[in-house]
Amino acid sequence: MADEQPDPVIDVHDYEGVRVSCTRQRWTDRIEANHPELQQRASEVADAIQNPELVFEDRDYPNRKHHLVRTPDNPYGSLLATIVEYGYDTESGVTIGRIVTAFYKTRIRDDDTPLFISLSHS
């Protein structure tokens, strides 16, 4: 997690209070390059981290979580998914997160394991 650099596009605390960030380089080279529909949507991705409707564990990486919010009028998919990787930062002595990617999707898989369900979005 030490590869994160200054000048974050996103720097927020998630629904559990853990600091999560995304560098400008990752946002441009990874997220916008692979998902151009997310251009100019960093604030929506940040909100999905801060106020998710659902959070699922990642199937392949135990230190990653999928934060989801509904986007019913979006032509790219009805859910905005933001994948966050968490790790212990030895310099600060706390857990921090970094955004791996974000994308729109149309559904939740039946066997996804929920970690958090917001009652305020119901």
C-alpha positions in Angstrom: 0.0 0.0 0.0 3.0 2.2 0.1 2.7 3.0 -3.6 0.0 5.6 -3.0 1.3 9.1 -3.7 0.0 12.6 -2.9 -2.5 14.5 -5.1 -5.4 12.2 -4.5 -8.6 12.5 -6.6 -10.5 10.8 -3.7 -9.5 11.0 -0.1 -12.5 10.1 2.2 -13.4 7.8 5.1 -15.4 4.8 4.4 -18.6 3.7 6.2 -16.5 2.3 9.0 -14.2 5.3 9.4 -11.2 3.9 7.5 -9.4 6.4 5.3 -9.6 5.5 1.6 -7.9 7.3 -1.3 -7.3 7.1 -5.0 -4.3 8.8 -6.7 -4.8 10.9 -9.8 -2.6 8.5 -11.7 -4.8 5.5 -10.7 -8.0 7.4 -11.4 -6.8 8.4 -14.9 -4.8 5.3 -16.0 -6.9 2.6 -14.4 -10.4 3.7 -13.8 -11.2 6.3 -16.5 -9.1 4.5 -19.1 -11.0 1.2 -18.6 -14.3 2.8 -17.7 -14.7 6.1 -19.6 -18.3 6.3 -18.4 -16.8 7.3 -15.0 -15.1 10.4 -16.3 -16.1 13.4 -14.1 -17.7 11.0 -11.6 -15.1 10.8 -8.8 -17.6 12.4 -6.3 -20.1 9.6 -7.0 -17.4 7.0 -6.4 -16.4 8.7 -3.2 -20.0 8.8 -2.0 -20.3 5.0 -2.7 -17.4 4.5 -0.3 -18.8 6.8 2.4 -22.4 5.8 2.1 -22.7 2.4 0.5 -26.0 0.6 0.3 -24.3 -2.8 0.2 -20.8 -4.0 0.9 -19.6 -7.5 -0.2 -16.4 -9.4 0.4 -14.2 -10.0 -2.6 -14.2 -13.6 -3.8 -10.5 -13.7 -4.5 -8.8 -11.2 -2.3 -9.7 -11.3 1.5 -8.4 -7.7 2.0 -10.8 -6.2 -0.6 -14.4 -5.0 -0.3 -17.0 -4.1 -2.9 -19.0 -1.0 -2.1 -22.2 -0.7 -4.0 -24.9 2.0 -4.5 -27.9 1.8 -6.8 -28.0 4.0 -9.9 -31.4 3.2 -11.4 -31.4 5.7 -14.2 -27.9 5.0 -15.4 -27.6 3.5 -18.9 -24.3 1.7 -17.9 -25.8 -0.4 -15.1 -28.1 -0.1 -12.1 -25.2 -0.5 -9.6 -22.0 1.5 -9.1 -19.4 -0.8 -7.6 -16.2 0.5 -6.1 -13.5 -2.0 -5.1 -11.3 -1.0 -2.1 -8.2 -2.8 -1.0 -7.4 -2.5 2.7 -4.0 -2.9 4.4 -2.1 -1.9 7.5 0.1 1.2 7.0 3.2 0.7 9.1 4.1 4.4 8.9 0.9 5.6 10.5 0.0 2.5 12.4 -3.6 2.3 11.1 -5.6 0.5 8.4 -6.0 2.4 5.2 -7.7 1.7 1.9 -7.0 2.4 -1.7 -9.4 2.2 -4.6 -8.5 -0.6 -7.0 -11.2 0.1 -9.5 -14.8 1.2 -10.0 -17.4 0.3 -12.6 -21.1 0.0 -13.3 -22.8 -3.4 -13.2 -26.3 -4.7 -13.7 -26.7 -7.2 -10.9 -25.4 -8.8 -7.7 -24.3 -12.4 -8.0 -26.5 -14.8 -5.9 -23.6 -16.2 -3.9 -21.9 -12.9 -3.0 -21.3 -12.6 0.7 -22.7 -9.4 2.3 -20.6 -7.6 4.9 -22.8 -4.5 5.3 -26.4 -3.6 4.4 -27.5 0.0 4.9 -30.9 0.3 6.5 -31.1 4.0 5.6 -31.2 3.2 1.8 -34.1 0.7 2.1 
